[in-house]
Amino acid sequence: MSAALPRRILLGVTGGIAAYKSALLVRALVKAGAEVQVVMTPAAHDFVTPLTLSTLSGRPVLTDLFVRDGSGRWNDHVHLARWADALLVAPASANTLAKMAHGQCDNLLLACFLSATCPVFVAPAMDLEMWRDPATGHNLAALKERGVRTIGPAHGELASGLVGEGRMTEPDELVHALQEALIGASPWAGRTVLVTAGPTQEPIDPVRYIGNRSSGRMGFAIAEEAARRGARVHLVTGPVQLTAAAAGIARTDVGTAAEMAEACKAIAPQADVVVMSAAVADFRPAAPAARKVKKGEPLDTLQLEPTEDILAWIGAHRRPGQIIVGFALETNDGVAHARGKLQRKGLDLVVMNTLEDAGAGFGHPTNRVTFIAPDTDPHPLPLMSKSDVARALLDRLEALL
């Protein structure tokens, strides 16, 4: 199974007959796990409709710097460029390549290119004589000197009826080339990552259990982000109603804290990074009933016993160079409690959040967390989606790899 692409691809579509392939390219990128934002040049509208690309990408297609509805709104090219993990211009016409090489900025796509700090790829597409022209070669050489990477063109039949170089690389091949370039160079490539997610359920009897409100979204977001960066991910999850969308994730489903401990002990010794985001029950019924306890039957007290501290076991058995991250959901004195957890268990990082913050904690698509690390001040993040929290977490851990 091929690795998933980094999450955000800004796709530039320029005016040329090969633009008809952009629909297939958007579909292939989405299938590979990417979010795709399409930016078209005005000339591209003559070859493919924005509606087609918008439908396939699930996002509005952008063309103009200014929204022409009298509102005064504009499409922020700097924000778009910062949003992207990679910018791909496909097809890249001779005209757009020339403008890129000479720093021209007369449309939204070119403004995004000049603002981009992410990797930039171009897939040239033009007729044979245009491709052979020295001006095109000079422009591509100038772009390559500035770090722009070229994919193709391919050799084959062209729109003019000629056969030769100039044909845009096929969409599946473009996706594969992006995977090789972006994932192969990632510090996460080939790393093994263990992520835990969701709640555990500790049985009182065959029907009832002690549990919590964890949805598992945070852990799944971390697992998917790690997979998109090229890691081999082992996801150990309690009972949740979620599906991991990214390729490269091996999933183990468990029910109780004991089952989660068993699974983690088998995987953790081989993991380069361990992220324990599951909300594991701290206590379980000491003597669960073998049959359902009926209403009216005596049950004056429910005797509890502590579950095993999985994170403490992993910290005690860590191998040199292993990175271990814990999560702490607090209701008061969050930073102090998180620092205590960090020190007691010998962790590299604690991700702390609190139920005191609106939009954070269980049951929300968003979270507001603070990174607690040894010998540094707490690093609070604003309220953001759990996917963006996962992205920020892996950016933080990347420096430790």
N, C-alpha and C positions, 0 to 999 in steps of 0.2 A: 504494500500500500504506500503510495507516495505521500510525502509530507504535505501538510496544509500550508497555504501561503500566509504570509503576514496579513494581518486583518484588513488593512486599508490600502487600496490601490486607486490612485487617481489616473484615470484613463483618458488621454487626449486623442480625439478622433479628428483627422484633418481631411481636406477635400481631395478625394481621389477615388477611382473605381473600387479599390480594395476596401473602402469604407463599408461595403456590404458585409465584409467578414467581421466587422466590429460587433455585430449582434451575436455571432457565434463565440467571439472572444469574451464578451461580457458573461455569457452563459457559462463558459469554461472557467472563468475566474471565480464566479460565484460558487460553482460546483467544487472548486478547490478550497473553499472556505473563506474567500476574501469578501470584504465589503468593497463595492465598486462605486466610485463617483465619476460619472462621465462628464467631460468638458469638451464640447464640439467647437470647431471653428465655424464661422458663418458659411464657408464654402462646403463644409461637410454636410450641411442640410440638403444639398443638391443630390446627395448619394444615398443617404439613409435618414429615416425620420427620428427625431428626438423621442417620439412616443414609443417606438420600438425599443430603444435603448433604456428608456426610463422604466418600461414594463419589466424588462429583463433584470435590471439592476436594483429595482425597488426604490430608486431615488430620483428626484427631478434632475433632468439633464440641464446643464448650465452652458450658456454661450456668451452672454453679454456681461460686461462689467457692471452695467446699471440695469436694474429691473425696470422695464419700460411700461409701467402701469401708473405712472404719476405719483407713486408713493415716496420717491426719493431713496428707496432701498437699493443696495448694491451687493454684488457677490464679492465677498472679501477674499481676494486672491492670496493674501498672506495667511489667512486662517486655513484656506484649502490646502496650501502647500505644507503648512505645519501639521495638518490632519493626516497627511499621507505617509505611509511607510515606504511607498515607492511611487514614482511617476513613470508611466508607460505611455509613449506616443505611438499609436498604431491604428491606422497607417500613418507614417511620417512622410508627408509629401516633400518633393524637392523645394517647394516654396517655403514650407514651414521650417525645414532644416536650415535653409539660408537665413531666415529671420532669426532662428535660435542662435546660429553661429555669429551673427552680427549684432546681437543684443537688442533687436527690435521688439517693441511691446505694443502692438496695435490690436490685440484681442486678449480675451480672458486667459486662454491657454498659455500664451506667451508670458503673461504676467505671472501665472502660476509657476512656469518654468524658471523665471528669473528670481522668484522668491523661494524656490525649493532648496531645502537642505538635505532631503532624503535622496537615495539613489535614483538616478534618472536613466531610463532605457528608451531607445528609439527603434522602431521596426520600419525601415525605409520601404517605400512602395512607389515605383514609378516605371516608366518604360525604359527599354534597354539603353537607348541613346542618351536619355536624361541621366541615367545611372552612370554611364561612362564619361559624361562630360566632366572636364577638369574642375569646374566650379563646384560640382557636387562633391567630388573627392576632397577638395580643399575645405569645404564647409564641414564635412564629417571629420576630417583630421583635426580641425579646430575644436570641434565638440569633444572629441576623444581626449584631447589635451586637457580639457576642463573636467574630465571624469565621466562624461556621458558614455554609456555603454550601448553598443549596437547589436541588435539581434537580426541576422539576415542581411540583405534579402536572399530569397531562394532563387534557384534556377528553374525555369519552367515556362509554360505558355503565358504570354502577356496579353493585355486587352487589345493591343494593336495587331495581334496575330503573330508577332515575332516570338521567338523562343530564345530565352537567355536570362541573365540576372536582372532582378528588379521586382520580382514577384514577392509580395508580402509573406513572411513566414506564417505557416498555418497556425490557427489559434491554439490547438493543443500543444504544439511545439513551443509557442511563445510562453504558455503557462509553465511548461517543463523548464524552459530556460530561466524564467524568473525563480522557480523553486530552487534550481541549482545555484543561481547567483546569490539569492537572499538567504536561503536556509543553509547552504553549504558554508557560507562565511559567518554564520551566526555562532556566538560563543556557546549557545545552547545545543548546537548540533552534536548528536551522539551522546549527550548527557542523559542520565537516568534520573527521573524526578518522581518522587512519591507524593501524592496529594490525597488528603482525606477530606471528605465532604459529608454534609447532612447530619441528621441526628442519629442516636441509637435508641432502641426500644427495649426496655428491661421488663420482662414479663412478670405480672402479678399472678396471672393464671393464663390458660390458653387463649383468652379473649382480651384481657386488659393488660396495659403496660404503663410504665413510667417513661415519659419522653419529653421532648421539648418542641419548640415551634420552628426549628431550623428548616429552611427550604432546600439547602444545598447549593443555592445559586452561586455563592461566593467561591466555594471549592471547585465547582464545575467551570466557572470563569477562569480560575487560575490554571486548571488542567488544560483547558482549551488554548489559553495564551501560551503556555509552555510548549504545547504540541505545535502551535503555529510557528514557534521560533526554532523548531527542529529537534526538540527533546523527545526522548522515549518516556512516555508518561504512564505511570501506574496510578489509577484512580480507585481508591477504596472508599465506597460510599454506603452510608446507611440508607434506610428506606426513603426514597424521594421519587417525585414524578418528573424526572428530568432525563434528557438524552444528550449525551456528549456529541456535538456536531463535528468537531475537528477530527481529522485522521490522525493515527498514531497514538491513540489512547487505549490502554488495556484496562478494562473495568472489572472490579470485583465488588459484588454486592454483599453486604452483611446486614445483620439485624441488631445484634447486641454489642456492648463494649468488649466482651470477651472475644467475639468473632472478629471485631475490628483489630483487636490486639494481636490475634493470631495471624491475620493477614499482613499487618504492618511488620511484625517480627520477621516474616518470611521475605519481605521485599526490602526493608530499610537497609540491611547490610550492603546491598548492591547500589543503593541510591546515592547520587552525588548531591542532590538537594531533597530535603524533606520539608513539606509544608503541611502542617497539621491544622487544617481549618475546620475540621468536623466539630460539632457540638456533642462531645461524648458525655454520657451520663456519669456523674460522679458517684452515684449510689444505685444499688439494685436491691430488689427484694431478696432477703436471705433465704427464704424457702418458698419459691413460687408453687402455687397449687397445681396439682396434676389435672384437675378438672375445673370447670367454671364455678366460681363462688357464687352461690345463689343469694338473692336478696333475702334478708332475714337470717342467714347463717351467721354465726358469731365471727366477727372480724374487728375486734376492738382496737387492735394495733397492727401496724404493718412494719415488721422488723426489717431494717435496711442494713446493708453492708457496703463498704466502699468497693468501687470497681478498680481495676488496675490502672495506674497512671501510665498510659502508653507513651506520652511525650517524655516522661522521666526515664522510662526504659530506653528509649531511642537515644536520649542524651547521654545516658550512662554507658551505652554500647557504641557510641559514635566512633567512626574511624577518622584518621587524619584527613583534613581537607573537606570533610563533609559539612554541608551547610544545613542548619536546622532552624525552622521558623515555627513559632507558635502563635496562636490567636487567643485573644482575651476579650471576652464580652463582659463589661462591667456595668454596674448601676451606680457606683459612687467611688470617689478617689481612684479613678481609672488609671492614671499614670503611675501612681504609687504601687497599686496592685500589679500592674504590668511589669514594672521594674523588678518587683519581688519575684515574679514568675521567671523573668529573664535570668536572674542571678541564681535562683534555686535549681533551675534545670539546665543551666549552661547553654543557653540558646544564643544564636547569632542575631535574632530579630524577633520582636513580638509585634504583631499587628493588633492594636487595641481599638475597640469601639465601645460605645456606651448607649444604653437604651434612653439616656437623657436627651440624645440628639434626634430631632425629628427626621424621619426618612432613613434612619440607620437601623441596623440590627435585623432581626428575623422578619421575613415576609415582605421585604421591600426589594425592588430592583436596584435601589441605590444604597450607598453606604458612605459613612464619614469615619475615616480611620486615622490613627496616629501611629507612626512607626517609632518604636522604642528599641534602641540599639545600645550596646555597651559604650560608655565613655563619650556619648554624644547627647546633645539636647533632643527632646522629642520633636518629631517632624510631623505636624498635623497636615492632613490633606483636606480640601474642601469636599462638600457633598458631591458625589459623582456616581456614575453607573458602576455596578460591580465589575463590569468588563474593564472599565478604565482604572479601577482600583487594582485589578489583576495586572494590568499593563504597567502601572506605576510600581507595583511590588517587584515584578520581574526586572524592570529597569534598575531598581535598587539592588537586587541580588546579583545582577550581571557584573557589577564591579567586584563582587566577591569570588566569581568563578575563576 
